[in-house]
């Protein structure tokens, strides 16, 4: 692996949501976290009740009261992760999934929830129905939640920055990268960036310390890729969410397409499952356009990939070719990504050397 690292040009990070996963990834050579999914922190038994209280609240005061219970829990998570990463960058994605995912679905479960919260069953049932979406993949999620319920993102940014400031006061270096998900229009990111910066500055003033934080977005919608020159004006970094970018580009559901994609590969319609190996001639073109447009606006705009493709060798080689700064993958695939990155660099060098010798 030391030999591999001498040759590779692209960085390798990990997707990790807990201090344990972060520690595992560091042992495998991860150079930071490319995706920390905050929603995974919400499902712990001692937290889900507060999340549900927030969802079922009738007004902003009720939501803020519930969120105040979640904030210290999220902050402790971030403190643990930042400590493990010891000065390496950590990209934290703010809440992404639709709210209905946090509620139970059967009437028996809803009755139990209503009883535990001391609210009428009818109210819980009605709220669950109201949150139901015919196509939640394309619905009220990501930054759309942050715009509709800004108090949710305010709590998360506060938790991130309080954790970072407390560690900074202890002389522990922290590099938080706050990522706004599912941006499709620059105005969405503009609003969310302003909210994030306002909270971040407020927290730093309170702690009387400075933290080197950045605000960026996940490029996971075709419109975001095609208008990335506009989005770049409001972003410090791009992270390609290739799971959703593949879904929205192909018009395929990753959860359902497994029923027929093996048949497509078997028949030669597709060379590979596009959710395993990046579709370079389709989704990859969107990524290339986004890289080119984004860097025309900001020459040194940091760009990475945090979808499952970050651990696939063919996809890593493609990311190297289009000039991404890093790939991010699950902890146990970090060595594979490092090796693939070195092979990509050596392949490029060999081509250049052959071209020179031919000339």
N, C-alpha and C positions, 0 to 999 in steps of 0.2 A: 504493500500500500504506500509506503514511503516513496518507492520508485515510481509508482503510478502518479503520485502527487507532484513529482518533478516535471511531468510532461503535460498534465491537463491545464487548460486555460480557464475553464468555467468552474465556478464555485459549486459546492454541494451542501445544501441545507436539508433540514428534515421537517416533516409535518408532525407536530407533537402538541398535545393538549394538557399534559401532566408533567410534573417534575420527573417522574420515573421514566416516561418515554423520552424526555429530553436527555436524561442521563445515559440511557441506552444509546441514543443517537450520537452523543458526544464520544462515547467509547468506540463507536464505529467511524468516527472522524467527521461528523457533521460540523459545519462551520457557521451554524446559526439555525434559527427556525424560520422557515419560509411560510409556514401556515400554522397558526394556533387558533383552533376553532372554539370560540368562547361558548357557543351553545352547548358543547359537550360538558361544560362545567355546570350547566343548569339542571342536569338530569339526576344528580345525586339525591338520594331519598330526603336528606335534611334540607335540600334547597328547592325541590320541585314544588313544595307547598307554597313557598313564598312567590315563586314564579306564577303559579296558578292564581294566587291572590291578586297579583298584579294584572293578569289577563282579565280576571272577572270584575275588577274594580270599575265603578261607574264614572269616575272622574279622575282628573289628573292628580288631585290630592291623594286619592286612594292608591293610585299607581305609584306615586312617589313614596308613600309609606311602605308599600311592599318592596320597592326597589332598594330602600334604605336597609332592608334586612339582607338583601343579596350582595350589596356592595362590599362589606367586609369579607365575605366569603370569596368573591372574585379577586379582591385585592391580595388575599393570602395565596391564592393560586398563582397570581402573577409574581409575587415575591419569590415563591418557590421556583418557578421556571426561570426567572431572571437570575437568581443565584446560581442555578446549575449552568446556565449559558455563560456566566462570568465574562461579561463584556462583549459577547457576540450579538449580532443583530437578531431581534425577535419580532417577526411580523404577526401582529394580532389582528384577526378579522373580527369586526364587530358582528353582532347578532345577524344571522343569515336566514334560517328557516322560518316558515310561517308559524304564527302563534298556535294554531290548532294542534301542532305536533306535540305541544306540551300538555295537552288536555287528554284525559281518558276518553274512550269512544263508546263503550257499552253503557246502557242505562244503569246497570248495577254499579259500575265504577263511578259513574256520574253521581249516583245517589250517595255513595260512600264519600265522595269529595264534598258534596253539598252538606252532608252531616258534619264532616270534620271542620268545615269552614263556617258552619252555623248559618247557612243561607238556604233559601228555598231551592228545592230540586228543579223547579220550573225555570228559575233564573239561570242555573248552571246549564240546563238543557238548551235554553234559548240562546245563550252565548255560544255554546258549542256549535249549534246550527248556523248562527250568524257568521262564525269564523270559517265554516266549511267552504272550500273552493273546488270548482270543477277541475281546474288545472293549477294546483298550487305551485308547480314548477315555474309557471309564468305569472304568478299572482302576487299577493301582498307579502312580500318578503324582501330581504336585503335592505338596501338604503331606503326602500319605500316604507319600511317599518320605522326607520330613523327619522324620516320626514313627517310621518303621521304621528308617531309617538317619540318626539325628540328626547323625552326624559329617560327613555331606555338607553339610548346611545350616550347621553350625558353621564349616566351612572357608570357605564362601561369605561368611558374615557377617564372619568375621575378615578376609578379603581386602578386602571393602568398607570396613570400618572402619579397617584399617591404611592403605589408600590415602587415605582421608579425613583421618586423623590426620597422616600425613606431609605432606600438602598444607597442612593447617591450621598446622603448625609453620613452613611457608614463607610464612605469611600469605596463603594462597590460600583463599578462602571456598568451602566445599563444603556442599551440602544433600542428603545421601542420604536417600531414602525407600525403605525395605526392604519389599518386597511379598511376602506369602505367597500362593501360588497354590492354586486349587481348594479353598478352604475351603467346607464345607457345613454345619459344625456349630461353634458357638462354642467348644466345648472343644478343637477342633483348633487354632484360632487362639490360644487361651489357652496351650496347650503351646508352640506355635511362638514366640509373643511372648516368653514367659519365656526360652526358649533364646536368642533374638535379643538381648534386653536384657542377659542375663548376659554374652554374648560381647562386646557393644558396650561395656559398662561395663568389662570386663576390659582390652580393648584401649586405651580412653581412659586408664585408670589406668597402663598400661604406658608410654604415650607422654606422659603428664602433660599432656594437653590435652583440651578439650571440643569436641565436634562436634554440631551441631544436626541430629540424625537423628530419623526417625519410623518407625513400624512400622504397616503397613496390610495390606489384603488385596484380592484381585481378586474381584469379585462376578461369577461366571460360571456359577453353578448356581441353578436356580429356588429350591431350599431356602435358599440364602444370601440371595437377594432377599427371600423371605418372612419370614425370621427376622433381618433386618438390624438390628432394634432390639437383639437379643441380641448379635450380632456387633460392633455399634458400641461395646459396652462394652470391647472389647479392641483396637479399631482407631483409629488416628490419621487414616486416610483410607480411602476406597473408590475402586477403579478398576474400571469395568465392562468386563469382557472379553466384548464382545458377539459375538465369533466363537463361543465355546463356549456362551454364554448362548442364542444363537440355535439352536445344534445341540441343546442339551439341552431347550430349550423346544419346538421343533418335532419332536424325535426324528429329526432329519436329520443325515446325515454330510456335512460340507462337501466332503470329498474325493470322495464318490460321487454327491451329489445333482445335480451338473452334467449328469448323463445325462438327467434328466427335468425339472429346474426350468425350462429354456427353454420346454418344452412347456406347463408350468403358466402361465407368463407369457403365452404366445401364446394360450392358451385363456381367459385372463382369470380363472383360478382365483386367481392371485396378481397383484397390480398390479406388483410388482417382485420381483426375486431378493432374498430376505431376507438373503443374505450380502453383498449390495452396498449395498442401501438398508434401513435399520433397519425392522423390522416393528413399527410404532408401536402397533398395537392388540393385540399379543400380547407380544412381548419388551419393547416400550416400557412396557407396563403394569407388568411386573415391575420395571422400572427406576424408575418413578414410586413404586411401593410402597416400594421399597428406599430411595429418597431421603427420602420422608416419614417412614418408620420410623426410619431412621438419624439424621435430624436432630431427631427428638423426643428422642433420647437425648443427642446432642451437636449443639447448634444450629449450630455453625460447622464441622462435619465436612467436610473437603475431599473433593470428589468429582469424578472425571473419567471419561473413556472412552478405552480404548486399543485397541479392536478396529478392524478395517478400516473400520468405519462412520465413524470420526473424520475421514475425508477426503471423505465424501459430503455434498453441500450439504443435501439434505433431512434427513439424519440430524443434521447440525450444528445446523440450525434446531430440531429436536426437543430436542436436548441443551440448547440455550439456554432453551427454554420450560420445561423441568422443573427448571432452576436448577443445572445442573452448573457447576463452576468452570472446567473446561477440557476440550478435546478433544485427542486425540493421534493423529497419523497419520504415514504414511511421509514422509520428508524432502521429496520432490518435490510432495507434495500440501498442504504447509503454506500456500502462497499461496491455494489454493482454499478451505481451511478458514478462513483469515482473512477472505476475501471473503464466504464464506457466513455467518460469524458477524456481520459488519457488516450484511448484508442482513436477518438475523433480528432484529437490534436495531432497525433502521429500520422493519421491518414492524410490530414490536410498538409502536413509538412512533407510527406512523401510525394504528394501530387505536385507541390511547388518545386521540390528538388528534381523530379522527373521533367517538369516543364523547363527548368533552367538547363538541364543536360541536353534536352532535345534542341533547344535554341543554340 
